[in-house]
Amino acid sequence: FQVFKIEVLMSGRKHFVEKRYSEFHSLHKKLKKFIRTPEIPSKHVRNWVPKVLEQRRQGLELYLQTVILENEELPKIFLDFLNVRHVPALPKAESCG
């Protein structure tokens, strides 16, 4: 299975969280109940070639960034997903394969 490593920058501090696609998908289903969410990359990938995986990674990165940018208050489930306790300022999310 594929694990995505998420770099979380908060107040100049950096930490990493590793999540599987299924965890992103589960988060998406929960978030939809509370906030408007962007589209999440497709669950089904025909082949696991590097180009396809990179597209999925970029899509998930964009997904996280869009949720952060479009919501002044981030739901607790989103912060928990990123392993963030509280938000003093707007966090930046980047992911790296």
C-alpha positions as CSV (number, residue, x, y, z in Angstrom):
1,F,0.0,0.0,0.0
2,Q,1.0,3.6,-0.6
3,V,1.7,5.9,2.3
4,F,1.8,9.7,1.9
5,K,4.1,11.7,4.1
6,I,2.6,15.1,5.0
7,E,4.8,17.9,6.1
8,V,3.0,20.2,8.5
9,L,4.4,23.6,9.2
10,M,2.9,25.4,12.2
11,S,4.3,28.6,13.8
12,G,7.7,27.8,12.3
13,R,7.7,24.2,13.7
14,K,7.6,21.3,11.3
15,H,6.4,17.7,11.8
16,F,5.5,14.9,9.6
17,V,2.4,12.7,9.5
18,E,2.1,9.5,7.4
19,K,-1.3,8.7,6.0
20,R,-2.7,6.1,3.6
21,Y,-5.1,7.1,0.9
22,S,-7.9,5.3,2.7
23,E,-7.4,7.7,5.7
24,F,-7.7,10.7,3.4
25,H,-10.9,9.2,1.9
26,S,-12.3,8.7,5.4
27,L,-11.4,12.2,6.4
28,H,-13.1,13.5,3.3
29,K,-16.3,11.7,4.1
30,K,-16.4,13.2,7.6
31,L,-15.4,16.7,6.5
32,K,-18.2,16.8,3.9
33,K,-20.7,16.9,6.8
34,F,-19.3,20.1,8.3
35,I,-17.7,22.1,5.5
36,R,-17.6,22.5,1.7
37,T,-14.8,20.3,0.5
38,P,-12.8,20.3,-2.7
39,E,-12.8,17.1,-4.9
40,I,-10.6,14.4,-3.6
41,P,-8.4,12.4,-6.1
42,S,-10.1,9.3,-7.4
43,K,-10.0,6.2,-5.1
44,H,-9.3,3.9,-8.0
45,V,-5.9,3.9,-9.7
46,R,-5.5,1.6,-12.6
47,N,-1.7,1.3,-12.4
48,W,0.9,2.1,-9.8
49,V,3.3,3.8,-12.1
50,P,5.3,6.7,-10.6
51,K,3.6,9.3,-12.8
52,V,0.1,8.3,-11.6
53,L,1.3,8.2,-7.9
54,E,2.8,11.7,-8.3
55,Q,-0.5,13.0,-9.7
56,R,-2.4,11.5,-6.7
57,R,0.1,13.0,-4.3
58,Q,-0.3,16.4,-5.9
59,G,-4.0,16.0,-5.8
60,L,-4.0,15.2,-2.1
61,E,-1.7,18.1,-1.4
62,L,-4.0,20.5,-3.3
63,Y,-6.9,19.0,-1.4
64,L,-5.4,19.8,2.0
65,Q,-4.3,23.3,1.0
66,T,-7.8,24.1,-0.4
67,V,-9.5,22.9,2.9
68,I,-7.1,25.2,4.8
69,L,-7.5,28.2,2.5
70,E,-11.3,28.0,2.3
71,N,-12.1,27.6,6.0
72,E,-11.3,30.2,8.6
73,E,-12.0,27.6,11.3
74,L,-10.7,24.1,10.7
75,P,-12.8,21.3,12.1
76,K,-11.2,19.3,14.9
77,I,-11.2,16.1,12.8
78,F,-9.0,17.9,10.2
79,L,-6.6,19.1,12.9
80,D,-6.5,15.6,14.4
81,F,-5.7,14.2,11.0
82,L,-2.7,16.5,10.7
83,N,-1.8,15.8,14.4
84,V,-2.2,19.5,15.3
85,R,-3.6,20.4,18.7
86,H,-4.5,24.0,18.2
87,V,-4.2,26.6,15.5
88,P,-2.5,29.9,16.5
89,A,-2.3,31.0,12.8
90,L,-3.1,29.5,9.5
91,P,-1.0,26.3,8.9
92,K,0.5,25.4,5.6
93,A,0.3,21.9,4.4
94,E,2.6,20.2,1.9
95,S,2.9,16.6,1.2
96,C,5.8,14.7,-0.2
97,G,5.6,11.2,-1.5
